[in-house]
Amino acid sequence: MARKLPAILVAAAACAVLLSLAAPLVVVCDPDMLQDICVADLKSLQGPMRVNGFPCKRPENVTADDFFFGGLAKAGDVYTGNPTGSSTTAADVAALPGLNTLGVSMARTDYAPWGGVSRPHAHPRATEILFVAEGTLEVGFVVTADGDGRTSRLFSRTVSKGEVFVFPRGLVHYQRSVGAAPAVAVSAFDSQMPGTQPAAAALFGAAPPVPTDVLARAFQTDAGVVETIKSKFTPK
């Protein structure tokens, strides 16, 4: 004959189930589709962008243009008032509303010859796979080599026309043109909005600013050097 569980155990199990159902859902990737399409309704937003995507347009308001973006056909300006010598055009959900909930996006980056650089940055929500369409790039990303973050290792190599390189999600990476001709790269991401956080601008151009003494200690320099660098990243 089966033994009955004590009433207190039954009550505890019931409470555990209820708590698990009441706990907030944690999403660690782009939302999965539950319908054929969910074109982003960019005009209906109130305040900042939603964490897990945009609200959907009403189906009767969707057109083929919502799934089209021609911006990658045009080269970016890498010379006029451009200290880095590179220009990136993103084909993410903000430019292509039909990407909403699809979990993918692209970008085109143009580089001036001999030194045009996509400064060190990270994509917090996506892995990047980069295809060199024209020219030659030196590329690299940095990983932590030990458990406490005191030592880092750089993975770097030259990538030429027709070749591909991958940057793991969330890691700081860069690209630099090393040829006599302008370079063009096309990147694909596994997120509709991968995000880009430039390392230097994040630290020296934040508003409110990161305390100068924190940066001076972190970079093992003096406050005057930090203030000089901050002056070059004044928030617009």
ChimeraX attribute file (.defattr): number of C-alpha atoms within 10 A of each C-alpha:
attribute: neighborCount
match mode: 1-to-1
recipient: residues
	/A:1	3
	/A:2	4
	/A:3	5
	/A:4	7
	/A:5	8
	/A:6	8
	/A:7	9
	/A:8	9
	/A:9	10
	/A:10	11
	/A:11	10
	/A:12	11
	/A:13	12
	/A:14	11
	/A:15	12
	/A:16	11
	/A:17	10
	/A:18	11
	/A:19	11
	/A:20	10
	/A:21	10
	/A:22	9
	/A:23	8
	/A:24	8
	/A:25	8
	/A:26	6
	/A:27	9
	/A:28	8
	/A:29	12
	/A:30	21
	/A:31	16
	/A:32	11
	/A:33	12
	/A:34	8
	/A:35	7
	/A:36	6
	/A:37	16
	/A:38	22
	/A:39	25
	/A:40	24
	/A:41	19
	/A:42	16
	/A:43	8
	/A:44	11
	/A:45	12
	/A:46	8
	/A:47	6
	/A:48	6
	/A:49	12
	/A:50	10
	/A:51	9
	/A:52	16
	/A:53	19
	/A:54	20
	/A:55	18
	/A:56	18
	/A:57	18
	/A:58	11
	/A:59	10
	/A:60	6
	/A:61	9
	/A:62	18
	/A:63	11
	/A:64	7
	/A:65	10
	/A:66	17
	/A:67	15
	/A:68	14
	/A:69	15
	/A:70	9
	/A:71	15
	/A:72	16
	/A:73	9
	/A:74	10
	/A:75	15
	/A:76	17
	/A:77	15
	/A:78	21
	/A:79	14
	/A:80	7
	/A:81	8
	/A:82	11
	/A:83	10
	/A:84	16
	/A:85	22
	/A:86	26
	/A:87	20
	/A:88	19
	/A:89	18
	/A:90	20
	/A:91	24
	/A:92	24
	/A:93	27
	/A:94	17
	/A:95	18
	/A:96	21
	/A:97	25
	/A:98	26
	/A:99	25
	/A:100	30
	/A:101	25
	/A:102	19
	/A:103	21
	/A:104	19
	/A:105	23
	/A:106	22
	/A:107	18
	/A:108	24
	/A:109	23
	/A:110	27
	/A:111	33
	/A:112	24
	/A:113	21
	/A:114	17
	/A:115	19
	/A:116	25
	/A:117	25
	/A:118	21
	/A:119	18
	/A:120	18
	/A:121	21
	/A:122	24
	/A:123	22
	/A:124	17
	/A:125	19
	/A:126	26
	/A:127	20
	/A:128	24
	/A:129	16
	/A:130	23
	/A:131	20
	/A:132	21
	/A:133	17
	/A:134	18
	/A:135	22
	/A:136	27
	/A:137	28
	/A:138	17
	/A:139	22
	/A:140	19
	/A:141	20
	/A:142	17
	/A:143	15
	/A:144	13
	/A:145	12
	/A:146	10
	/A:147	7
	/A:148	7
	/A:149	9
	/A:150	8
	/A:151	10
	/A:152	11
	/A:153	11
	/A:154	13
	/A:155	12
	/A:156	15
	/A:157	13
	/A:158	15
	/A:159	20
	/A:160	20
	/A:161	15
	/A:162	12
	/A:163	14
	/A:164	15
	/A:165	17
	/A:166	15
	/A:167	22
	/A:168	17
	/A:169	16
	/A:170	18
	/A:171	17
	/A:172	21
	/A:173	23
	/A:174	19
	/A:175	27
	/A:176	24
	/A:177	27
	/A:178	23
	/A:179	18
	/A:180	12
	/A:181	14
	/A:182	20
	/A:183	25
	/A:184	24
	/A:185	24
	/A:186	21
	/A:187	20
	/A:188	20
	/A:189	22
	/A:190	19
	/A:191	26
	/A:192	27
	/A:193	25
	/A:194	26
	/A:195	15
	/A:196	13
	/A:197	16
	/A:198	18
	/A:199	15
	/A:200	15
	/A:201	18
	/A:202	14
	/A:203	17
	/A:204	23
	/A:205	20
	/A:206	15
	/A:207	11
	/A:208	7
	/A:209	13
	/A:210	14
	/A:211	13
	/A:212	18
	/A:213	15
	/A:214	12
	/A:215	18
	/A:216	16
	/A:217	12
	/A:218	9
	/A:219	11
	/A:220	10
	/A:221	12
	/A:222	13
	/A:223	16
	/A:224	11
	/A:225	13
	/A:226	19
	/A:227	15
	/A:228	11
	/A:229	15
	/A:230	20
	/A:231	11
	/A:232	11
	/A:233	15
	/A:234	13
	/A:235	13
	/A:236	5
